[in-house]
Amino acid sequence: MALAFLFAGQGAQKVGMGKSLCEQSAAARALYDEAGQLLGWNLANVSFAGPEAELTQTKVCQPALFVHGLALVAALRELGKIPAGEPKFAIGLSLGEVTAYCAAGVFDFATGLRVVAERGRLMQQACEQTTGGMAAIIGEDRTKVAELCREFDIETANFNAPGQIVVSGEKSKVEAAVVGAKARGMKKVIPLVVAGAYHSRLMEPARAAFAVYLDGVTFSAPKFTVFTNTTGQAVSDPAAIKAALVRQVVSSVLWEDCTRSAAAAGATEFWELGPGGVLAGLARRTEKSWLVKSFAEFADVTAA
């Protein structure tokens, strides 16, 4: 076995996530307790009971998903469900990349939580200062979507799987692009309900401030291979990891490239650690032969 962990990104959150982990795993509960103390607000309460409107806020859901992903790892390790020497690889979708680096020992839990909390705060601030939008384009290739983006002055935010691309930019331009895409014969173009234009130049204020913040944070080399969203390739030098995390705020998430790189490097099994099963679906859409499992709650951990 050569195991790859997949960590969820914003949008995967759901009220109730992690509740059974906290109730039935001492290792997971310790992380939720530490998170509440470090953040100064009750992350467990918002994760388990909502309200959904609060959990959905960028500054809340990013740390909530970070803690949930690592709580799943902690519970799996506590029960001896992760084989010795595993995982060999990790990938995280957008904010999940921070979770992947933390799991790989680039920084400790407390540092990672502070990093993701600041990232979420800065991105929410950028959302509130701009009027951004996003849309999913299904069933089209990258070249056609790139042409559409050039024409309407928007950007590609996510390459999630073959034929699943998300575009991002000023709301009025994204709306015009949706109309333009349909006029070009693109059959499935879906405007997304989002707080802002993630992974576009509208996030530049967040990127600049995040760079300053990370300048004072110490990074170590990862203990196993982590792939960065910015290139789809492995990254191991601490300075390169830091630069990738900063650039990732405004650059495309090359998720399909990351998963293909992990498979090419020898990953034989993918474990999704997060709510919703979204990443497992994207992996199966990319390559049906991949062995993929999803872990969201304690029952999934015990069944591993």
C-alpha positions as CSV (number, residue, x, y, z in Angstrom):
1,M,0.0,0.0,0.0
2,A,1.1,3.6,-0.7
3,L,-1.6,5.8,0.9
4,A,-2.5,9.3,-0.1
5,F,-4.6,11.5,2.2
6,L,-7.0,14.0,0.6
7,F,-8.1,17.0,2.7
8,A,-11.3,18.9,2.1
9,G,-11.7,22.5,1.0
10,Q,-14.2,25.3,1.7
11,G,-17.7,24.3,0.7
12,A,-17.5,20.8,2.1
13,Q,-18.5,22.0,5.6
14,K,-21.8,20.8,7.1
15,V,-23.4,21.3,10.5
16,G,-22.7,18.3,12.7
17,M,-19.3,17.5,11.2
18,G,-16.9,15.9,13.7
19,K,-19.5,15.5,16.5
20,S,-19.2,11.7,16.7
21,L,-15.4,12.0,16.5
22,C,-15.3,14.3,19.5
23,E,-17.7,12.1,21.5
24,Q,-15.9,8.8,20.8
25,S,-12.3,9.6,20.2
26,A,-10.1,11.1,23.0
27,A,-7.5,12.1,20.4
28,A,-10.0,14.0,18.3
29,R,-11.6,15.6,21.4
30,A,-8.2,16.9,22.5
31,L,-7.8,18.7,19.2
32,Y,-11.2,20.3,19.4
33,D,-10.5,21.4,23.0
34,E,-7.1,22.9,22.0
35,A,-8.7,24.6,19.0
36,G,-11.3,26.3,21.2
37,Q,-8.6,27.6,23.6
38,L,-6.3,28.9,20.8
39,L,-9.1,30.6,18.8
40,G,-10.9,32.1,21.7
41,W,-14.3,30.9,20.4
42,N,-16.1,27.6,20.6
43,L,-15.2,25.9,17.2
44,A,-16.7,22.6,18.4
45,N,-20.0,24.2,19.1
46,V,-20.3,25.9,15.7
47,S,-19.1,22.7,13.9
48,F,-21.6,20.5,15.7
49,A,-24.6,22.7,16.2
50,G,-24.2,25.6,13.7
51,P,-26.1,27.7,12.8
52,E,-25.2,27.0,9.2
53,A,-24.9,30.7,8.3
54,E,-22.1,31.0,10.9
55,L,-20.3,27.8,9.9
56,T,-20.4,28.9,6.3
57,Q,-18.4,32.1,6.9
58,T,-14.9,31.9,5.4
59,K,-13.3,32.8,8.7
60,V,-15.2,30.0,10.5
61,C,-15.4,27.1,8.0
62,Q,-11.6,27.2,7.2
63,P,-10.4,26.4,10.7
64,A,-13.4,24.1,11.2
65,L,-12.4,22.0,8.2
66,F,-8.8,22.1,9.2
67,V,-9.5,20.7,12.7
68,H,-12.0,18.1,11.3
69,G,-9.4,16.7,8.9
70,L,-6.8,16.4,11.5
71,A,-9.2,15.0,14.1
72,L,-10.0,12.2,11.6
73,V,-6.2,11.5,11.3
74,A,-5.9,11.5,15.1
75,A,-8.8,9.1,15.5
76,L,-7.5,6.7,12.8
77,R,-4.1,6.7,14.4
78,E,-5.6,6.2,17.9
79,L,-7.4,3.1,16.7
80,G,-4.4,1.8,14.8
81,K,-6.1,2.1,11.4
82,I,-3.2,3.7,9.6
83,P,-0.5,1.2,8.6
84,A,3.0,1.8,9.8
85,G,4.9,4.1,7.4
86,E,1.8,5.6,5.9
87,P,0.7,7.9,4.4
88,K,3.2,8.3,1.6
89,F,1.4,11.3,0.1
90,A,-1.0,14.1,1.0
91,I,-3.0,16.7,-1.0
92,G,-5.4,19.3,0.2
93,L,-8.0,21.3,-1.8
94,S,-7.4,25.0,-1.3
95,L,-7.4,25.5,2.5
96,G,-7.0,21.7,2.7
97,E,-3.4,22.2,1.5
98,V,-2.7,23.8,4.9
99,T,-4.2,20.7,6.6
100,A,-1.9,18.5,4.4
101,Y,1.2,20.4,5.4
102,C,0.2,20.2,9.1
103,A,-0.4,16.4,8.8
104,A,3.1,16.1,7.2
105,G,4.7,17.9,10.1
106,V,5.6,21.2,8.3
107,F,4.2,22.9,11.4
108,D,2.5,21.8,14.5
109,F,-1.3,21.8,15.1
110,A,-1.4,25.1,17.0
111,T,0.7,26.9,14.3
112,G,-1.4,25.4,11.5
113,L,-4.6,26.5,13.2
114,R,-3.4,30.1,13.6
115,V,-2.3,30.0,9.9
116,V,-5.6,28.8,8.6
117,A,-7.6,31.1,10.9
118,E,-5.6,34.1,9.6
119,R,-6.0,32.9,6.0
120,G,-9.8,32.6,6.5
121,R,-10.0,36.0,8.1
122,L,-8.1,37.8,5.4
123,M,-10.0,36.0,2.6
124,Q,-13.3,36.9,4.2
125,Q,-12.1,40.5,4.4
126,A,-11.2,40.5,0.7
127,C,-14.7,39.1,-0.1
128,E,-16.4,41.9,1.8
129,Q,-14.3,44.5,0.0
130,T,-15.2,43.2,-3.5
131,T,-18.2,41.9,-5.4
132,G,-17.1,38.6,-6.7
133,G,-18.7,35.5,-8.2
134,M,-17.9,32.0,-9.4
135,A,-19.4,29.5,-11.8
136,A,-18.8,25.8,-12.6
137,I,-18.4,24.7,-16.2
138,I,-19.1,21.0,-16.8
139,G,-18.1,18.9,-19.8
140,E,-15.7,21.4,-21.5
141,D,-11.9,21.2,-22.0
142,R,-9.4,23.6,-20.5
143,T,-8.6,25.4,-23.8
144,K,-12.2,26.4,-24.4
145,V,-12.6,27.6,-20.8
146,A,-9.4,29.6,-21.0
147,E,-10.7,31.3,-24.2
148,L,-13.9,32.2,-22.4
149,C,-12.0,33.6,-19.4
150,R,-9.8,35.8,-21.7
151,E,-12.9,37.1,-23.5
152,F,-14.7,38.1,-20.3
153,D,-11.7,39.1,-18.2
154,I,-12.2,36.4,-15.5
155,E,-10.0,33.6,-14.3
156,T,-10.0,29.8,-13.9
157,A,-10.2,29.1,-10.1
158,N,-10.3,25.2,-10.0
159,F,-9.4,22.4,-12.3
160,N,-11.2,19.7,-10.2
161,A,-11.5,16.8,-12.6
162,P,-11.7,16.2,-16.3
163,G,-14.6,18.4,-17.6
164,Q,-15.1,20.1,-14.2
165,I,-13.7,23.6,-14.1
166,V,-14.6,26.6,-11.9
167,V,-14.2,30.2,-13.0
168,S,-13.9,33.2,-10.8
169,G,-13.9,37.0,-11.0
170,E,-16.0,40.2,-10.6
171,K,-19.6,39.1,-10.3
172,S,-20.9,41.1,-13.3
173,K,-18.1,39.6,-15.5
174,V,-18.9,36.1,-14.3
175,E,-22.6,36.6,-15.0
176,A,-21.7,37.9,-18.5
177,A,-19.4,34.8,-19.0
178,V,-22.3,32.5,-18.0
179,V,-24.4,34.0,-20.8
180,G,-21.5,34.0,-23.2
181,A,-20.7,30.3,-22.4
182,K,-24.2,29.2,-23.2
183,A,-24.2,31.2,-26.4
184,R,-21.0,29.3,-27.4
185,G,-22.8,26.0,-26.9
186,M,-21.5,25.2,-23.5
187,K,-24.4,23.2,-22.1
188,K,-23.8,23.0,-18.4
189,V,-22.7,26.3,-16.8
190,I,-23.8,26.7,-13.2
191,P,-23.4,30.0,-11.2
192,L,-22.2,29.1,-7.7
193,V,-23.5,30.6,-4.4
194,V,-20.3,32.0,-2.9
195,A,-19.1,34.9,-0.7
196,G,-16.5,36.0,-3.2
197,A,-14.2,35.4,-6.1
198,Y,-11.8,32.8,-4.6
199,H,-8.5,32.0,-6.4
200,S,-8.7,35.1,-8.5
201,R,-7.0,38.5,-8.5
202,L,-9.8,39.9,-6.3
203,M,-8.1,38.0,-3.5
204,E,-4.9,40.0,-4.0
205,P,-5.3,42.0,-0.7
206,A,-5.6,38.7,1.2
207,R,-2.5,37.3,-0.6
208,A,-0.4,40.3,0.2
209,A,-1.3,40.4,3.9
210,F,-1.0,36.5,4.2
211,A,2.6,36.8,2.8
212,V,3.5,39.3,5.5
213,Y,1.9,37.0,8.2
214,L,3.6,33.8,7.0
215,D,7.0,35.6,7.0
216,G,7.0,35.2,10.8
217,V,6.1,31.5,10.8
218,T,8.7,28.7,10.8
219,F,8.1,25.9,8.3
220,S,9.9,22.5,8.3
221,A,10.4,20.0,5.5
222,P,7.4,17.6,5.2
223,K,7.8,14.0,6.5
224,F,6.0,12.7,3.4
225,T,5.3,14.0,-0.1
226,V,2.8,16.8,-0.4
227,F,1.6,18.2,-3.7
228,T,0.8,21.9,-4.1
229,N,-2.3,23.2,-5.8
230,T,-0.3,25.9,-7.6
231,T,1.6,23.5,-9.8
232,G,0.2,20.0,-9.2
233,Q,3.7,18.9,-8.3
234,A,5.4,17.8,-5.1
235,V,7.0,20.5,-3.0
236,S,9.4,19.9,-0.1
237,D,11.6,23.0,0.5
238,P,10.1,25.0,3.4
239,A,10.6,28.3,1.6
240,A,8.9,26.9,-1.6
241,I,6.0,25.6,0.5
242,K,5.5,29.0,2.1
243,A,5.7,30.7,-1.4
244,A,3.2,28.2,-2.7
245,L,0.7,28.8,0.1
246,V,0.9,32.5,-0.5
247,R,0.5,32.2,-4.3
248,Q,-2.4,29.7,-3.9
249,V,-4.7,32.4,-2.6
250,V,-4.9,34.0,-6.0
251,S,-3.9,31.2,-8.4
252,S,-5.8,28.3,-9.9
253,V,-6.3,25.1,-7.8
254,L,-4.8,22.3,-10.0
255,W,-6.6,19.6,-8.1
256,E,-6.8,17.1,-11.0
257,D,-3.1,17.6,-11.6
258,C,-2.3,16.9,-7.9
259,T,-4.2,13.7,-7.8
260,R,-2.7,12.5,-11.1
261,S,0.8,13.4,-9.8
262,A,0.2,11.3,-6.6
263,A,-0.9,8.3,-8.7
264,A,2.1,8.7,-11.0
265,A,4.4,8.8,-7.9
266,G,3.0,5.5,-6.7
267,A,-0.2,6.2,-4.7
268,T,-2.3,3.1,-4.7
269,E,-5.1,4.2,-2.4
270,F,-6.7,7.6,-1.7
271,W,-8.4,8.4,1.7
272,E,-10.6,11.4,1.7
273,L,-10.6,13.0,5.2
274,G,-13.5,15.5,5.4
275,P,-17.3,15.8,5.2
276,G,-19.3,15.2,2.1
277,G,-17.4,12.8,-0.1
278,V,-16.7,15.5,-2.7
279,L,-13.0,14.6,-3.2
280,A,-13.8,10.9,-3.6
281,G,-16.2,11.8,-6.4
282,L,-13.6,14.0,-8.2
283,A,-11.0,11.2,-7.9
284,R,-13.4,8.6,-9.4
285,R,-14.3,11.1,-12.2
286,T,-10.5,11.5,-12.9
287,E,-9.7,7.8,-12.9
288,K,-12.3,5.1,-12.2
289,S,-9.7,2.5,-11.4
290,W,-8.3,4.4,-8.3
291,L,-9.2,2.9,-4.9
292,V,-10.8,5.7,-2.9
293,K,-12.3,5.7,0.6
294,S,-14.1,8.6,2.4
295,F,-13.9,9.3,6.1
296,A,-16.2,11.9,7.7
297,E,-17.3,10.5,11.1
298,F,-16.3,8.0,13.8
299,A,-18.3,5.2,12.2
300,D,-16.1,5.5,9.1
301,V,-13.0,5.4,11.2
302,T,-14.1,2.2,13.0
303,A,-15.0,0.6,9.7
304,A,-11.6,1.3,8.1
